[in-house]
Amino acid sequence: MNDDLYFKQLLSGRDFAQNIPIAQQMANFCYLVGSKTTKEAIAIDPTYDVAAIETIAATDGMKIVGIAATHYHADHIGGSIMGHHIEGASAMLATCDVPVHIQKTENDFVLKTSGLTQTQLTLHDPSDVLSLGSVDISCIATPGHTPGSQCFLVDNILITGDTLFLDGCGRTDLPGGDPEQLYYSLTQKLMKISDDTLVYPGHNYGHKEHQSMGETRKLNRVFKPKNAQEWLKFFG
């Protein structure tokens, strides 16, 4: 692993937002990724209590210089869900003027739901790379859960949002969801990821908080179907 890599996995309701019931219920992971040399970090999917996330970074001597969203849903970027308003990227921008990195195909959904403006968004093409010091964060477009869902590959770490959980995957019956696209994202985009890469998901839905891609392929039921038709029968 790159010695310059700064990495933290934070669980809502435990590591931050401890007094917010929906944060405990949703069990979202937020990630801080950056360079120990430059002391700069990007916050991936910061929600619920962004001041606490900023404090955690500052305590480690890190400055947040960007926000990246795996997708537009409110529990990952902020907005309204199930009658609750969740603070997110727009609240963090009130204290730090940084770009919000999303896939181009997620743009309209983010604008409709997050409270962010067009000038605050930095739009990316599939396979763009964000760099902090010697740390490269590769953006992997993985549409299906939403049109512009993306995963982030950093050294031997893959942050998957709701595209892939340790067991299962994100649902596709919400606006913008597409089960066939998700099948190809899982079986073409993510199947290229090496077995020893560690998968860090968007939610704590199991007894582990991360595991290897090899173990995920072996155990996760979404990799069992042999073709798209079979996959759609069970997960479409």
C-alpha positions as CSV (number, residue, x, y, z in Angstrom):
1,M,0.0,0.0,0.0
2,N,1.1,3.5,-0.8
3,D,2.8,4.9,2.4
4,D,1.4,8.4,1.4
5,L,-2.2,7.2,1.6
6,Y,-4.5,8.6,4.3
7,F,-7.7,6.5,4.6
8,K,-10.5,6.4,7.1
9,Q,-13.8,4.5,7.0
10,L,-16.4,6.2,9.2
11,L,-19.8,4.7,10.2
12,S,-22.8,7.0,10.7
13,G,-24.4,6.6,14.1
14,R,-21.1,5.3,15.6
15,D,-18.1,7.4,14.4
16,F,-20.2,10.5,13.7
17,A,-23.9,11.6,14.0
18,Q,-24.2,9.4,17.1
19,N,-27.4,11.3,18.2
20,I,-29.2,11.2,14.9
21,P,-31.5,8.2,14.8
22,I,-31.8,8.0,11.0
23,A,-28.0,7.9,10.8
24,Q,-28.0,4.9,13.0
25,Q,-30.8,3.3,11.0
26,M,-29.2,3.8,7.6
27,A,-25.7,2.8,8.7
28,N,-23.9,4.8,6.0
29,F,-20.2,4.7,5.5
30,C,-18.4,8.0,4.8
31,Y,-14.7,7.9,3.7
32,L,-11.8,10.2,4.0
33,V,-9.1,9.6,1.4
34,G,-6.0,11.7,0.9
35,S,-2.3,12.3,1.1
36,K,-0.3,12.3,4.3
37,T,2.3,14.4,2.5
38,T,0.1,17.3,1.4
39,K,-2.3,16.9,4.3
40,E,-5.2,17.1,1.9
41,A,-8.2,14.8,1.8
42,I,-11.4,14.2,-0.2
43,A,-14.6,13.4,1.7
44,I,-16.6,10.6,0.0
45,D,-20.3,10.6,0.7
46,P,-20.3,13.0,3.7
47,T,-23.8,13.2,5.3
48,Y,-25.8,13.6,8.5
49,D,-23.2,15.6,10.6
50,V,-20.6,17.1,8.3
51,A,-19.1,19.2,11.0
52,A,-18.2,16.0,12.9
53,I,-16.6,14.6,9.7
54,E,-14.6,17.8,9.3
55,T,-13.5,17.6,12.9
56,I,-12.2,14.1,12.4
57,A,-10.2,15.1,9.4
58,A,-8.8,18.2,11.2
59,T,-7.9,16.1,14.3
60,D,-5.7,14.0,12.0
61,G,-4.1,17.2,10.6
62,M,-6.0,16.9,7.3
63,K,-7.7,19.6,5.3
64,I,-10.8,18.6,3.2
65,V,-10.1,19.9,-0.4
66,G,-12.9,18.1,-2.2
67,I,-16.1,16.1,-1.9
68,A,-16.9,13.1,-4.0
69,A,-20.3,11.4,-4.3
70,T,-20.9,7.8,-5.2
71,H,-24.4,8.7,-6.3
72,Y,-27.2,11.2,-5.8
73,H,-29.3,9.6,-3.1
74,A,-29.8,11.8,0.0
75,D,-28.1,9.4,2.4
76,H,-24.9,9.8,0.3
77,I,-24.9,13.5,-0.8
78,G,-27.7,15.1,1.3
79,G,-31.3,16.0,0.7
80,S,-34.7,14.6,1.7
81,I,-35.5,10.9,2.2
82,M,-38.5,9.2,3.9
83,G,-39.6,12.6,5.3
84,H,-36.2,13.4,6.8
85,H,-33.8,16.1,5.7
86,I,-30.2,14.8,5.7
87,E,-27.5,17.4,5.6
88,G,-24.7,16.6,3.2
89,A,-22.4,18.2,0.6
90,S,-24.2,21.6,0.5
91,A,-23.8,21.9,4.3
92,M,-20.1,21.1,4.1
93,L,-19.6,23.8,1.4
94,A,-21.0,26.4,3.8
95,T,-17.7,26.0,5.7
96,C,-15.2,25.1,3.0
97,D,-15.3,26.1,-0.7
98,V,-14.4,22.9,-2.4
99,P,-15.5,21.1,-5.6
100,V,-18.0,18.3,-5.5
101,H,-17.0,15.5,-7.9
102,I,-19.7,13.5,-9.7
103,Q,-20.1,11.6,-12.9
104,K,-21.6,13.7,-15.8
105,T,-24.6,11.4,-16.1
106,E,-25.5,12.1,-12.4
107,N,-25.7,15.9,-12.9
108,D,-29.4,16.4,-13.3
109,F,-30.3,14.1,-10.4
110,V,-27.8,15.8,-8.1
111,L,-29.2,19.3,-8.9
112,K,-32.8,18.2,-8.3
113,T,-32.2,16.6,-4.9
114,S,-29.1,17.8,-3.1
115,G,-29.4,21.6,-2.8
116,L,-26.1,22.0,-4.8
117,T,-25.7,24.4,-7.7
118,Q,-24.1,23.8,-11.1
119,T,-21.1,25.9,-10.3
120,Q,-20.4,23.8,-7.2
121,L,-20.2,20.6,-9.3
122,T,-17.1,19.2,-11.1
123,L,-18.3,16.7,-13.7
124,H,-16.3,13.7,-14.6
125,D,-16.1,11.2,-17.4
126,P,-15.7,7.5,-16.7
127,S,-12.2,6.6,-15.6
128,D,-11.1,10.1,-14.6
129,V,-8.5,10.3,-11.9
130,L,-8.3,12.6,-8.9
131,S,-4.8,13.1,-7.4
132,L,-3.7,14.3,-4.0
133,G,0.1,14.1,-3.6
134,S,1.1,10.7,-4.8
135,V,-2.3,9.3,-4.2
136,D,-4.5,8.6,-7.2
137,I,-8.3,8.1,-6.8
138,S,-9.7,6.5,-10.0
139,C,-13.4,7.2,-10.7
140,I,-15.0,4.1,-12.1
141,A,-18.4,4.7,-13.7
142,T,-20.8,1.9,-12.6
143,P,-24.3,2.9,-13.7
144,G,-27.3,0.8,-12.6
145,H,-28.2,1.7,-9.0
146,T,-28.4,5.3,-10.4
147,P,-27.4,6.6,-13.9
148,G,-24.2,8.1,-12.6
149,S,-23.1,5.8,-9.8
150,Q,-19.4,5.6,-9.4
151,C,-16.9,3.6,-7.4
152,F,-13.5,4.8,-6.3
153,L,-10.3,2.8,-6.6
154,V,-7.4,3.9,-4.4
155,D,-4.4,1.7,-4.4
156,N,-5.8,-1.7,-3.2
157,I,-9.0,-0.2,-1.9
158,L,-12.4,-0.1,-3.8
159,I,-15.1,2.2,-2.4
160,T,-18.3,0.9,-3.9
161,G,-21.2,3.0,-2.6
162,D,-24.4,1.2,-3.3
163,T,-23.2,-0.4,-6.5
164,L,-21.9,-3.4,-4.6
165,F,-22.3,-4.5,-1.0
166,L,-20.4,-7.3,0.7
167,D,-23.5,-9.3,0.2
168,G,-26.0,-8.1,-2.4
169,C,-26.1,-4.9,-4.4
170,G,-28.0,-1.6,-4.6
171,R,-31.7,-1.7,-5.6
172,T,-32.7,-0.6,-9.1
173,D,-36.4,0.3,-8.6
174,L,-35.7,3.9,-7.7
175,P,-35.7,6.8,-10.2
176,G,-32.8,6.3,-12.7
177,G,-32.2,2.7,-11.7
178,D,-31.5,0.2,-14.4
179,P,-31.0,-3.5,-13.5
180,E,-29.4,-4.5,-16.8
181,Q,-26.9,-1.6,-16.5
182,L,-26.1,-2.8,-13.0
183,Y,-25.5,-6.3,-14.2
184,Y,-22.9,-5.1,-16.7
185,S,-21.3,-2.7,-14.2
186,L,-20.8,-5.7,-11.8
187,T,-19.7,-8.2,-14.4
188,Q,-17.6,-6.1,-16.7
189,K,-16.4,-3.0,-14.8
190,L,-15.9,-4.6,-11.3
191,M,-14.8,-8.0,-12.5
192,K,-11.6,-6.3,-13.7
193,I,-10.7,-5.5,-10.1
194,S,-8.1,-7.9,-8.6
195,D,-9.0,-10.4,-6.0
196,D,-6.7,-8.9,-3.3
197,T,-8.4,-5.5,-3.6
198,L,-10.4,-4.7,-0.5
199,V,-14.1,-3.8,-1.0
200,Y,-15.4,-0.9,1.2
201,P,-19.2,-0.5,0.7
202,G,-21.7,2.3,1.2
203,H,-23.6,0.7,4.1
204,N,-22.8,-1.5,7.0
205,Y,-25.2,-4.3,6.1
206,G,-23.3,-7.3,7.5
207,H,-21.0,-8.6,10.1
208,K,-17.9,-7.2,8.3
209,E,-17.0,-3.7,7.3
210,H,-14.8,-4.7,4.4
211,Q,-13.5,-7.8,2.7
212,S,-11.5,-8.8,-0.3
213,M,-12.9,-8.7,-3.8
214,G,-12.0,-12.3,-4.2
215,E,-14.1,-13.3,-1.2
216,T,-16.9,-11.0,-2.4
217,R,-17.0,-12.7,-5.8
218,K,-17.0,-16.1,-4.1
219,L,-19.7,-15.4,-1.5
220,N,-21.9,-12.6,-2.9
221,R,-25.1,-13.9,-4.5
222,V,-25.1,-11.2,-7.2
223,F,-22.1,-13.0,-8.9
224,K,-23.9,-16.4,-9.1
225,P,-26.0,-16.0,-12.3
226,K,-24.3,-17.1,-15.4
227,N,-25.7,-14.5,-17.8
228,A,-27.7,-11.3,-18.0
229,Q,-31.1,-13.1,-18.4
230,E,-30.5,-15.2,-15.4
231,W,-29.3,-12.2,-13.4
232,L,-32.4,-10.1,-14.3
233,K,-34.7,-13.0,-13.3
234,F,-33.4,-12.8,-9.7
235,F,-32.3,-9.2,-9.3
236,G,-34.1,-7.1,-12.0
